[in-house]
């Protein structure tokens, strides 16, 4: 029995299908066309496949490992917007910001502690000091554990997420709180409702309109449902790039 390899993956066809599914889900929900961003999750995948996606017009890519993102960012075109979507060790915060830079690092989607936020804030300050241009902020999403599973990272909905957002907004002026992110439990659509409710609460805490904050939720198996529940950013990997090979991966 033959095994499907990266060479067999038709990136253009796959990404075209995903975009059509996104458009159909937007239309079914009677939402505005173009209101959902596709983040192509390219972890463990070779540059050739990322380049193929880029050539279709894809610009937002998601990576789970700091070392891999740093390596790929130097090889891909400068107009790629990188989303870090995996657990980030605090000691990787400074190298990630310094290596990728704020012109290409769109956001860190997995903030769940003030310790990591503070490390990133200092890294952004250092990057700005070394840069000759106008000072920039780093976009972040707060990761919320909407399913309550111990295997999932993120802050607890309610007071915990609100307290963290308040602390970051007060102590980390070089970070921009751009939205919330969740992974959720497979088959449990209520996780998406919970994140939307968290957004309303967070918006009040920082004095913004809920619609100004992103909802990053939905992956290959459930992004259409997530869109129906209000997602503004979906993270799709295997449907575009095929199954993953985690062997020989430098993290």
Secondary structure, 3 states (H helix, E strand, C coil): CCCCCHHHCCHHHHHHHHHHHHHHHHHHCCCCCCCCEEEEECCCCCHHHHHHHHHCCCCEEEECCHHHHHHHHCCCCCCCEEEECCCCCHHHHHHHHHHHCCCCEEEEEEECCHHHHHHHHHHHHHHHHHCCCCCCCEEEEEEECCCCCCCCCCECCCHHHHHHHHHHHHHCCCEEEEEEECCCCCCCCHHHHHHHHHHHHHHHHHCCCHHHCEEECCCCCCHHHHHHCCCCEEEECHHHHCCCCCCCCCC
